[in-house]
Amino acid sequence: MEHEEQADRMEKEAERMEHHSEQLGERIEDVEEDWEQKEHDASVPGAQPDPDEEDPSTGNPDAAGSDE
C-alpha cells in the first residue's frame, strides 16, 4: 500500500510541476512580447539595439543580439 501512496504523491507532484512549467512558459512569452514592443518604441531608453553592434553572422546591425 505504501508504494501506491508514494506513486500517487509523485503523480500529483508531477502534475503540479507541469502546471508550473506551463505558467512559466506563458510568463516568458509575455516578457518576450513586451521586450519586442519596447525595442520598437524610441521612448524606451536602452531597448533599441546599439547601432555600433553588428550581428556577426549577417553583418546586420538590427539583428544584433536577436536569436530569431
mmCIF file of the N, C-alpha and C atoms, coordinates in Angstrom:
data_MODEL
# 
_entry.id   MODEL 
# 
loop_
_atom_site.group_PDB 
_atom_site.id 
_atom_site.type_symbol 
_atom_site.label_atom_id 
_atom_site.label_alt_id 
_atom_site.label_comp_id 
_atom_site.label_asym_id 
_atom_site.label_entity_id 
_atom_site.label_seq_id 
_atom_site.pdbx_PDB_ins_code 
_atom_site.Cartn_x 
_atom_site.Cartn_y 
_atom_site.Cartn_z 
_atom_site.occupancy 
_atom_site.B_iso_or_equiv 
_atom_site.pdbx_formal_charge 
_atom_site.auth_seq_id 
_atom_site.auth_comp_id 
_atom_site.auth_asym_id 
_atom_site.auth_atom_id 
_atom_site.pdbx_PDB_model_num 
ATOM 1   N N  . MET A 1 1  ? 0.823  -1.196 0.000   1.00 0.00 ? 1  MET A N  1 
ATOM 2   C CA . MET A 1 1  ? 0.000  0.000  0.000   1.00 0.00 ? 1  MET A CA 1 
ATOM 3   C C  . MET A 1 1  ? 0.871  1.265  0.000   1.00 0.00 ? 1  MET A C  1 
ATOM 4   N N  . GLU A 1 2  ? 2.003  1.204  0.687   1.00 0.00 ? 2  GLU A N  1 
ATOM 5   C CA . GLU A 1 2  ? 2.872  2.366  0.757   1.00 0.00 ? 2  GLU A CA 1 
ATOM 6   C C  . GLU A 1 2  ? 3.380  2.767  -0.625  1.00 0.00 ? 2  GLU A C  1 
ATOM 7   N N  . HIS A 1 3  ? 3.649  1.795  -1.483  1.00 0.00 ? 3  HIS A N  1 
ATOM 8   C CA . HIS A 1 3  ? 4.123  2.091  -2.834  1.00 0.00 ? 3  HIS A CA 1 
ATOM 9   C C  . HIS A 1 3  ? 3.056  2.822  -3.639  1.00 0.00 ? 3  HIS A C  1 
ATOM 10  N N  . GLU A 1 4  ? 1.802  2.419  -3.468  1.00 0.00 ? 4  GLU A N  1 
ATOM 11  C CA . GLU A 1 4  ? 0.711  3.079  -4.180  1.00 0.00 ? 4  GLU A CA 1 
ATOM 12  C C  . GLU A 1 4  ? 0.559  4.525  -3.715  1.00 0.00 ? 4  GLU A C  1 
ATOM 13  N N  . GLU A 1 5  ? 0.668  4.749  -2.412  1.00 0.00 ? 5  GLU A N  1 
ATOM 14  C CA . GLU A 1 5  ? 0.575  6.109  -1.877  1.00 0.00 ? 5  GLU A CA 1 
ATOM 15  C C  . GLU A 1 5  ? 1.721  6.969  -2.389  1.00 0.00 ? 5  GLU A C  1 
ATOM 16  N N  . GLN A 1 6  ? 2.902  6.393  -2.405  1.00 0.00 ? 6  GLN A N  1 
ATOM 17  C CA . GLN A 1 6  ? 4.064  7.134  -2.904  1.00 0.00 ? 6  GLN A CA 1 
ATOM 18  C C  . GLN A 1 6  ? 3.896  7.429  -4.397  1.00 0.00 ? 6  GLN A C  1 
ATOM 19  N N  . ALA A 1 7  ? 3.383  6.487  -5.157  1.00 0.00 ? 7  ALA A N  1 
ATOM 20  C CA . ALA A 1 7  ? 3.154  6.701  -6.585  1.00 0.00 ? 7  ALA A CA 1 
ATOM 21  C C  . ALA A 1 7  ? 2.120  7.802  -6.795  1.00 0.00 ? 7  ALA A C  1 
ATOM 22  N N  . ASP A 1 8  ? 1.069  7.822  -5.982  1.00 0.00 ? 8  ASP A N  1 
ATOM 23  C CA . ASP A 1 8  ? 0.051  8.875  -6.075  1.00 0.00 ? 8  ASP A CA 1 
ATOM 24  C C  . ASP A 1 8  ? 0.653  10.248 -5.768  1.00 0.00 ? 8  ASP A C  1 
ATOM 25  N N  . ARG A 1 9  ? 1.474  10.311 -4.712  1.00 0.00 ? 9  ARG A N  1 
ATOM 26  C CA . ARG A 1 9  ? 2.115  11.585 -4.358  1.00 0.00 ? 9  ARG A CA 1 
ATOM 27  C C  . ARG A 1 9  ? 3.025  12.064 -5.480  1.00 0.00 ? 9  ARG A C  1 
ATOM 28  N N  . MET A 1 10 ? 3.767  11.127 -6.057  1.00 0.00 ? 10 MET A N  1 
ATOM 29  C CA . MET A 1 10 ? 4.681  11.505 -7.136  1.00 0.00 ? 10 MET A CA 1 
ATOM 30  C C  . MET A 1 10 ? 3.913  11.958 -8.374  1.00 0.00 ? 10 MET A C  1 
ATOM 31  N N  . GLU A 1 11 ? 2.803  11.318 -8.652  1.00 0.00 ? 11 GLU A N  1 
ATOM 32  C CA . GLU A 1 11 ? 1.989  11.720 -9.802  1.00 0.00 ? 11 GLU A CA 1 
ATOM 33  C C  . GLU A 1 11 ? 1.413  13.118 -9.585  1.00 0.00 ? 11 GLU A C  1 
ATOM 34  N N  . LYS A 1 12 ? 0.939  13.393 -8.387  1.00 0.00 ? 12 LYS A N  1 
ATOM 35  C CA . LYS A 1 12 ? 0.407  14.728 -8.085  1.00 0.00 ? 12 LYS A CA 1 
ATOM 36  C C  . LYS A 1 12 ? 1.510  15.775 -8.179  1.00 0.00 ? 12 LYS A C  1 
ATOM 37  N N  . GLU A 1 13 ? 2.691  15.436 -7.692  1.00 0.00 ? 13 GLU A N  1 
ATOM 38  C CA . GLU A 1 13 ? 3.818  16.356 -7.764  1.00 0.00 ? 13 GLU A CA 1 
ATOM 39  C C  . GLU A 1 13 ? 4.207  16.623 -9.223  1.00 0.00 ? 13 GLU A C  1 
ATOM 40  N N  . ALA A 1 14 ? 4.178  15.591 -10.053 1.00 0.00 ? 14 ALA A N  1 
ATOM 41  C CA . ALA A 1 14 ? 4.487  15.755 -11.480 1.00 0.00 ? 14 ALA A CA 1 
ATOM 42  C C  . ALA A 1 14 ? 3.459  16.659 -12.148 1.00 0.00 ? 14 ALA A C  1 
ATOM 43  N N  . GLU A 1 15 ? 2.189  16.498 -11.807 1.00 0.00 ? 15 GLU A N  1 
ATOM 44  C CA . GLU A 1 15 ? 1.143  17.350 -12.371 1.00 0.00 ? 15 GLU A CA 1 
ATOM 45  C C  . GLU A 1 15 ? 1.337  18.797 -11.930 1.00 0.00 ? 15 GLU A C  1 
ATOM 46  N N  . ARG A 1 16 ? 1.693  18.990 -10.649 1.00 0.00 ? 16 ARG A N  1 
ATOM 47  C CA . ARG A 1 16 ? 1.921  20.338 -10.136 1.00 0.00 ? 16 ARG A CA 1 
ATOM 48  C C  . ARG A 1 16 ? 3.095  20.988 -10.862 1.00 0.00 ? 16 ARG A C  1 
ATOM 49  N N  . MET A 1 17 ? 4.163  20.215 -11.057 1.00 0.00 ? 17 MET A N  1 
ATOM 50  C CA . MET A 1 17 ? 5.337  20.745 -11.739 1.00 0.00 ? 17 MET A CA 1 
ATOM 51  C C  . MET A 1 17 ? 5.022  21.076 -13.201 1.00 0.00 ? 17 MET A C  1 
ATOM 52  N N  . GLU A 1 18 ? 4.228  20.247 -13.846 1.00 0.00 ? 18 GLU A N  1 
ATOM 53  C CA . GLU A 1 18 ? 3.848  20.514 -15.231 1.00 0.00 ? 18 GLU A CA 1 
ATOM 54  C C  . GLU A 1 18 ? 3.037  21.804 -15.322 1.00 0.00 ? 18 GLU A C  1 
ATOM 55  N N  . HIS A 1 19 ? 2.133  21.997 -14.374 1.00 0.00 ? 19 HIS A N  1 
ATOM 56  C CA . HIS A 1 19 ? 1.317  23.211 -14.343 1.00 0.00 ? 19 HIS A CA 1 
ATOM 57  C C  . HIS A 1 19 ? 2.203  24.446 -14.161 1.00 0.00 ? 19 HIS A C  1 
ATOM 58  N N  . HIS A 1 20 ? 3.156  24.366 -13.230 1.00 0.00 ? 20 HIS A N  1 
ATOM 59  C CA . HIS A 1 20 ? 4.073  25.483 -13.009 1.00 0.00 ? 20 HIS A CA 1 
ATOM 60  C C  . HIS A 1 20 ? 4.938  25.736 -14.237 1.00 0.00 ? 20 HIS A C  1 
ATOM 61  N N  . SER A 1 21 ? 5.333  24.684 -14.916 1.00 0.00 ? 21 SER A N  1 
ATOM 62  C CA . SER A 1 21 ? 6.136  24.821 -16.127 1.00 0.00 ? 21 SER A CA 1 
ATOM 63  C C  . SER A 1 21 ? 5.350  25.556 -17.217 1.00 0.00 ? 21 SER A C  1 
ATOM 64  N N  . GLU A 1 22 ? 4.085  25.202 -17.355 1.00 0.00 ? 22 GLU A N  1 
ATOM 65  C CA . GLU A 1 22 ? 3.235  25.876 -18.344 1.00 0.00 ? 22 GLU A CA 1 
ATOM 66  C C  . GLU A 1 22 ? 3.074  27.352 -17.997 1.00 0.00 ? 22 GLU A C  1 
ATOM 67  N N  . GLN A 1 23 ? 2.874  27.647 -16.711 1.00 0.00 ? 23 GLN A N  1 
ATOM 68  C CA . GLN A 1 23 ? 2.740  29.040 -16.291 1.00 0.00 ? 23 GLN A CA 1 
ATOM 69  C C  . GLN A 1 23 ? 4.021  29.817 -16.566 1.00 0.00 ? 23 GLN A C  1 
ATOM 70  N N  . LEU A 1 24 ? 5.151  29.216 -16.289 1.00 0.00 ? 24 LEU A N  1 
ATOM 71  C CA . LEU A 1 24 ? 6.429  29.868 -16.540 1.00 0.00 ? 24 LEU A CA 1 
ATOM 72  C C  . LEU A 1 24 ? 6.614  30.138 -18.031 1.00 0.00 ? 24 LEU A C  1 
ATOM 73  N N  . GLY A 1 25 ? 6.257  29.166 -18.859 1.00 0.00 ? 25 GLY A N  1 
ATOM 74  C CA . GLY A 1 25 ? 6.347  29.356 -20.306 1.00 0.00 ? 25 GLY A CA 1 
ATOM 75  C C  . GLY A 1 25 ? 5.499  30.523 -20.781 1.00 0.00 ? 25 GLY A C  1 
ATOM 76  N N  . GLU A 1 26 ? 4.306  30.650 -20.218 1.00 0.00 ? 26 GLU A N  1 
ATOM 77  C CA . GLU A 1 26 ? 3.430  31.768 -20.583 1.00 0.00 ? 26 GLU A CA 1 
ATOM 78  C C  . GLU A 1 26 ? 4.034  33.096 -20.149 1.00 0.00 ? 26 GLU A C  1 
ATOM 79  N N  . ARG A 1 27 ? 4.622  33.131 -18.954 1.00 0.00 ? 27 ARG A N  1 
ATOM 80  C CA . ARG A 1 27 ? 5.250  34.362 -18.475 1.00 0.00 ? 27 ARG A CA 1 
ATOM 81  C C  . ARG A 1 27 ? 6.436  34.739 -19.345 1.00 0.00 ? 27 ARG A C  1 
ATOM 82  N N  . ILE A 1 28 ? 7.212  33.754 -19.774 1.00 0.00 ? 28 ILE A N  1 
ATOM 83  C CA . ILE A 1 28 ? 8.352  34.024 -20.652 1.00 0.00 ? 28 ILE A CA 1 
ATOM 84  C C  . ILE A 1 28 ? 7.868  34.612 -21.969 1.00 0.00 ? 28 ILE A C  1 
ATOM 85  N N  . GLU A 1 29 ? 6.812  34.042 -22.535 1.00 0.00 ? 29 GLU A N  1 
ATOM 86  C CA . GLU A 1 29 ? 6.264  34.576 -23.782 1.00 0.00 ? 29 GLU A CA 1 
ATOM 87  C C  . GLU A 1 29 ? 5.802  36.014 -23.601 1.00 0.00 ? 29 GLU A C  1 
ATOM 88  N N  . ASP A 1 30 ? 5.138  36.308 -22.476 1.00 0.00 ? 30 ASP A N  1 
ATOM 89  C CA . ASP A 1 30 ? 4.673  37.669 -22.208 1.00 0.00 ? 30 ASP A CA 1 
ATOM 90  C C  . ASP A 1 30 ? 5.846  38.647 -22.111 1.00 0.00 ? 30 ASP A C  1 
ATOM 91  N N  . VAL A 1 31 ? 6.912  38.244 -21.444 1.00 0.00 ? 31 VAL A N  1 
ATOM 92  C CA . VAL A 1 31 ? 8.075  39.106 -21.296 1.00 0.00 ? 31 VAL A CA 1 
ATOM 93  C C  . VAL A 1 31 ? 8.743  39.335 -22.654 1.00 0.00 ? 31 VAL A C  1 
ATOM 94  N N  . GLU A 1 32 ? 8.841  38.281 -23.466 1.00 0.00 ? 32 GLU A N  1 
ATOM 95  C CA . GLU A 1 32 ? 9.440  38.426 -24.798 1.00 0.00 ? 32 GLU A CA 1 
ATOM 96  C C  . GLU A 1 32 ? 8.625  39.386 -25.658 1.00 0.00 ? 32 GLU A C  1 
ATOM 97  N N  . GLU A 1 33 ? 7.298  39.269 -25.613 1.00 0.00 ? 33 GLU A N  1 
ATOM 98  C CA . GLU A 1 33 ? 6.441  40.174 -26.384 1.00 0.00 ? 33 GLU A CA 1 
ATOM 99  C C  . GLU A 1 33 ? 6.604  41.610 -25.899 1.00 0.00 ? 33 GLU A C  1 
ATOM 100 N N  . ASP A 1 34 ? 6.657  41.793 -24.582 1.00 0.00 ? 34 ASP A N  1 
ATOM 101 C CA . ASP A 1 34 ? 6.830  43.125 -24.008 1.00 0.00 ? 34 ASP A CA 1 
ATOM 102 C C  . ASP A 1 34 ? 8.155  43.732 -24.459 1.00 0.00 ? 34 ASP A C  1 
ATOM 103 N N  . TRP A 1 35 ? 9.233  42.927 -24.428 1.00 0.00 ? 35 TRP A N  1 
ATOM 104 C CA . TRP A 1 35 ? 10.548 43.424 -24.836 1.00 0.00 ? 35 TRP A CA 1 
ATOM 105 C C  . TRP A 1 35 ? 10.543 43.804 -26.316 1.00 0.00 ? 35 TRP A C  1 
ATOM 106 N N  . GLU A 1 36 ? 9.925  42.978 -27.154 1.00 0.00 ? 36 GLU A N  1 
ATOM 107 C CA . GLU A 1 36 ? 9.881  43.284 -28.583 1.00 0.00 ? 36 GLU A CA 1 
ATOM 108 C C  . GLU A 1 36 ? 9.142  44.598 -28.827 1.00 0.00 ? 36 GLU A C  1 
ATOM 109 N N  . GLN A 1 37 ? 8.072  44.842 -28.080 1.00 0.00 ? 37 GLN A N  1 
ATOM 110 C CA . GLN A 1 37 ? 7.351  46.109 -28.225 1.00 0.00 ? 37 GLN A CA 1 
ATOM 111 C C  . GLN A 1 37 ? 8.240  47.272 -27.801 1.00 0.00 ? 37 GLN A C  1 
ATOM 112 N N  . LYS A 1 38 ? 8.983  47.084 -26.718 1.00 0.00 ? 38 LYS A N  1 
ATOM 113 C CA . LYS A 1 38 ? 9.849  48.153 -26.229 1.00 0.00 ? 38 LYS A CA 1 
ATOM 114 C C  . LYS A 1 38 ? 10.995 48.425 -27.196 1.00 0.00 ? 38 LYS A C  1 
ATOM 115 N N  . GLU A 1 39 ? 11.478 47.398 -27.890 1.00 0.00 ? 39 GLU A N  1 
ATOM 116 C CA . GLU A 1 39 ? 12.554 47.604 -28.864 1.00 0.00 ? 39 GLU A CA 1 
ATOM 117 C C  . GLU A 1 39 ? 12.117 48.531 -29.992 1.00 0.00 ? 39 GLU A C  1 
ATOM 118 N N  . HIS A 1 40 ? 10.840 48.549 -30.285 1.00 0.00 ? 40 HIS A N  1 
ATOM 119 C CA . HIS A 1 40 ? 10.323 49.378 -31.377 1.00 0.00 ? 40 HIS A CA 1 
ATOM 120 C C  . HIS A 1 40 ? 9.823  50.731 -30.889 1.00 0.00 ? 40 HIS A C  1 
ATOM 121 N N  . ASP A 1 41 ? 9.937  51.001 -29.592 1.00 0.00 ? 41 ASP A N  1 
ATOM 122 C CA . ASP A 1 41 ? 9.476  52.257 -29.011 1.00 0.00 ? 41 ASP A CA 1 
ATOM 123 C C  . ASP A 1 41 ? 10.685 53.125 -28.669 1.00 0.00 ? 41 ASP A C  1 
ATOM 124 N N  . ALA A 1 42 ? 10.873 54.187 -29.421 1.00 0.00 ? 42 ALA A N  1 
ATOM 125 C CA . ALA A 1 42 ? 12.043 55.053 -29.238 1.00 0.00 ? 42 ALA A CA 1 
ATOM 126 C C  . ALA A 1 42 ? 12.031 55.745 -27.875 1.00 0.00 ? 42 ALA A C  1 
ATOM 127 N N  . SER A 1 43 ? 10.891 55.792 -27.197 1.00 0.00 ? 43 SER A N  1 
ATOM 128 C CA . SER A 1 43 ? 10.829 56.463 -25.902 1.00 0.00 ? 43 SER A CA 1 
ATOM 129 C C  . SER A 1 43 ? 11.306 55.577 -24.759 1.00 0.00 ? 43 SER A C  1 
ATOM 130 N N  . VAL A 1 44 ? 11.665 54.320 -25.056 1.00 0.00 ? 44 VAL A N  1 
ATOM 131 C CA . VAL A 1 44 ? 12.166 53.408 -24.026 1.00 0.00 ? 44 VAL A CA 1 
ATOM 132 C C  . VAL A 1 44 ? 13.686 53.378 -24.137 1.00 0.00 ? 44 VAL A C  1 
ATOM 133 N N  . PRO A 1 45 ? 14.375 54.074 -23.233 1.00 0.00 ? 45 PRO A N  1 
ATOM 134 C CA . PRO A 1 45 ? 15.835 54.123 -23.327 1.00 0.00 ? 45 PRO A CA 1 
ATOM 135 C C  . PRO A 1 45 ? 16.469 52.760 -23.074 1.00 0.00 ? 45 PRO A C  1 
ATOM 136 N N  . GLY A 1 46 ? 17.445 52.437 -23.907 1.00 0.00 ? 46 GLY A N  1 
ATOM 137 C CA . GLY A 1 46 ? 18.177 51.197 -23.735 1.00 0.00 ? 46 GLY A CA 1 
ATOM 138 C C  . GLY A 1 46 ? 17.547 49.984 -24.390 1.00 0.00 ? 46 GLY A C  1 
ATOM 139 N N  . ALA A 1 47 ? 16.353 50.120 -24.920 1.00 0.00 ? 47 ALA A N  1 
ATOM 140 C CA . ALA A 1 47 ? 15.691 48.961 -25.523 1.00 0.00 ? 47 ALA A CA 1 
ATOM 141 C C  . ALA A 1 47 ? 16.092 48.764 -26.983 1.00 0.00 ? 47 ALA A C  1 
ATOM 142 N N  . GLN A 1 48 ? 16.550 49.825 -27.628 1.00 0.00 ? 48 GLN A N  1 
ATOM 143 C CA . GLN A 1 48 ? 16.932 49.710 -29.031 1.00 0.00 ? 48 GLN A CA 1 
ATOM 144 C C  . GLN A 1 48 ? 18.333 49.133 -29.120 1.00 0.00 ? 48 GLN A C  1 
ATOM 145 N N  . PRO A 1 49 ? 18.576 48.342 -30.152 1.00 0.00 ? 49 PRO A N  1 
ATOM 146 C CA . PRO A 1 49 ? 19.921 47.781 -30.337 1.00 0.00 ? 49 PRO A CA 1 
ATOM 147 C C  . PRO A 1 49 ? 20.946 48.894 -30.540 1.00 0.00 ? 49 PRO A C  1 
ATOM 148 N N  . ASP A 1 50 ? 22.144 48.664 -30.059 1.00 0.00 ? 50 ASP A N  1 
ATOM 149 C CA . ASP A 1 50 ? 23.234 49.617 -30.230 1.00 0.00 ? 50 ASP A CA 1 
ATOM 150 C C  . ASP A 1 50 ? 23.609 49.650 -31.713 1.00 0.00 ? 50 ASP A C  1 
ATOM 151 N N  . PRO A 1 51 ? 23.557 50.803 -32.353 1.00 0.00 ? 51 PRO A N  1 
ATOM 152 C CA . PRO A 1 51 ? 23.856 50.860 -33.795 1.00 0.00 ? 51 PRO A CA 1 
ATOM 153 C C  . PRO A 1 51 ? 25.292 50.461 -34.130 1.00 0.00 ? 51 PRO A C  1 
ATOM 154 N N  . ASP A 1 52 ? 26.192 50.491 -33.141 1.00 0.00 ? 52 ASP A N  1 
ATOM 155 C CA . ASP A 1 52 ? 27.579 50.108 -33.390 1.00 0.00 ? 52 ASP A CA 1 
ATOM 156 C C  . ASP A 1 52 ? 27.781 48.598 -33.373 1.00 0.00 ? 52 ASP A C  1 
ATOM 157 N N  . GLU A 1 53 ? 26.806 47.859 -32.817 1.00 0.00 ? 53 GLU A N  1 
ATOM 158 C CA . GLU A 1 53 ? 26.928 46.401 -32.746 1.00 0.00 ? 53 GLU A CA 1 
ATOM 159 C C  . GLU A 1 53 ? 26.327 45.780 -33.993 1.00 0.00 ? 53 GLU A C  1 
ATOM 160 N N  . GLU A 1 54 ? 27.028 44.798 -34.534 1.00 0.00 ? 54 GLU A N  1 
ATOM 161 C CA . GLU A 1 54 ? 26.531 44.086 -35.697 1.00 0.00 ? 54 GLU A CA 1 
ATOM 162 C C  . GLU A 1 54 ? 26.400 42.621 -35.354 1.00 0.00 ? 54 GLU A C  1 
ATOM 163 N N  . ASP A 1 55 ? 25.425 41.978 -35.968 1.00 0.00 ? 55 ASP A N  1 
ATOM 164 C CA . ASP A 1 55 ? 25.291 40.534 -35.836 1.00 0.00 ? 55 ASP A CA 1 
ATOM 165 C C  . ASP A 1 55 ? 26.398 39.915 -36.678 1.00 0.00 ? 55 ASP A C  1 
ATOM 166 N N  . PRO A 1 56 ? 27.326 39.177 -36.056 1.00 0.00 ? 56 PRO A N  1 
ATOM 167 C CA . PRO A 1 56 ? 28.465 38.653 -36.814 1.00 0.00 ? 56 PRO A CA 1 
ATOM 168 C C  . PRO A 1 56 ? 28.072 37.697 -37.928 1.00 0.00 ? 56 PRO A C  1 
ATOM 169 N N  . SER A 1 57 ? 26.923 37.053 -37.827 1.00 0.00 ? 57 SER A N  1 
ATOM 170 C CA . SER A 1 57 ? 26.538 36.097 -38.868 1.00 0.00 ? 57 SER A CA 1 
ATOM 171 C C  . SER A 1 57 ? 25.969 36.784 -40.101 1.00 0.00 ? 57 SER A C  1 
ATOM 172 N N  . THR A 1 58 ? 25.384 37.983 -39.934 1.00 0.00 ? 58 THR A N  1 
ATOM 173 C CA . THR A 1 58 ? 24.768 38.645 -41.076 1.00 0.00 ? 58 THR A CA 1 
ATOM 174 C C  . THR A 1 58 ? 25.363 40.007 -41.372 1.00 0.00 ? 58 THR A C  1 
ATOM 175 N N  . GLY A 1 59 ? 26.042 40.598 -40.390 1.00 0.00 ? 59 GLY A N  1 
ATOM 176 C CA . GLY A 1 59 ? 26.531 41.953 -40.561 1.00 0.00 ? 59 GLY A CA 1 
ATOM 177 C C  . GLY A 1 59 ? 25.417 42.965 -40.422 1.00 0.00 ? 59 GLY A C  1 
ATOM 178 N N  . ASN A 1 60 ? 24.237 42.513 -40.005 1.00 0.00 ? 60 ASN A N  1 
ATOM 179 C CA . ASN A 1 60 ? 23.076 43.373 -39.883 1.00 0.00 ? 60 ASN A CA 1 
ATOM 180 C C  . ASN A 1 60 ? 23.027 43.964 -38.484 1.00 0.00 ? 60 ASN A C  1 
ATOM 181 N N  . PRO A 1 61 ? 23.145 45.295 -38.350 1.00 0.00 ? 61 PRO A N  1 
ATOM 182 C CA . PRO A 1 61 ? 23.129 45.880 -37.013 1.00 0.00 ? 61 PRO A CA 1 
ATOM 183 C C  . PRO A 1 61 ? 21.772 45.722 -36.306 1.00 0.00 ? 61 PRO A C  1 
ATOM 184 N N  . ASP A 1 62 ? 20.699 45.612 -37.045 1.00 0.00 ? 62 ASP A N  1 
ATOM 185 C CA . ASP A 1 62 ? 19.391 45.447 -36.426 1.00 0.00 ? 62 ASP A CA 1 
ATOM 186 C C  . ASP A 1 62 ? 19.191 44.060 -35.835 1.00 0.00 ? 62 ASP A C  1 
ATOM 187 N N  . ALA A 1 63 ? 19.989 43.099 -36.242 1.00 0.00 ? 63 ALA A N  1 
ATOM 188 C CA . ALA A 1 63 ? 19.820 41.715 -35.758 1.00 0.00 ? 63 ALA A CA 1 
ATOM 189 C C  . ALA A 1 63 ? 20.744 41.408 -34.587 1.00 0.00 ? 63 ALA A C  1 
ATOM 190 N N  . ALA A 1 64 ? 21.505 42.396 -34.136 1.00 0.00 ? 64 ALA A N  1 
ATOM 191 C CA . ALA A 1 64 ? 22.438 42.146 -33.038 1.00 0.00 ? 64 ALA A CA 1 
ATOM 192 C C  . ALA A 1 64 ? 21.678 41.692 -31.804 1.00 0.00 ? 64 ALA A C  1 
ATOM 193 N N  . GLY A 1 65 ? 22.120 40.592 -31.239 1.00 0.00 ? 65 GLY A N  1 
ATOM 194 C CA . GLY A 1 65 ? 21.515 40.076 -30.026 1.00 0.00 ? 65 GLY A CA 1 
ATOM 195 C C  . GLY A 1 65 ? 20.202 39.346 -30.248 1.00 0.00 ? 65 GLY A C  1 
ATOM 196 N N  . SER A 1 66 ? 19.742 39.278 -31.473 1.00 0.00 ? 66 SER A N  1 
ATOM 197 C CA . SER A 1 66 ? 18.483 38.606 -31.756 1.00 0.00 ? 66 SER A CA 1 
ATOM 198 C C  . SER A 1 66 ? 18.761 37.143 -32.077 1.00 0.00 ? 66 SER A C  1 
ATOM 199 N N  . ASP A 1 67 ? 17.917 36.262 -31.524 1.00 0.00 ? 67 ASP A N  1 
ATOM 200 C CA . ASP A 1 67 ? 18.097 34.844 -31.805 1.00 0.00 ? 67 ASP A CA 1 
ATOM 201 C C  . ASP A 1 67 ? 17.002 34.306 -32.695 1.00 0.00 ? 67 ASP A C  1 
ATOM 202 N N  . GLU A 1 68 ? 16.355 35.183 -33.417 1.00 0.00 ? 68 GLU A N  1 
ATOM 203 C CA . GLU A 1 68 ? 15.293 34.753 -34.324 1.00 0.00 ? 68 GLU A CA 1 
ATOM 204 C C  . GLU A 1 68 ? 15.841 34.530 -35.707 1.00 0.00 ? 68 GLU A C  1 
# 
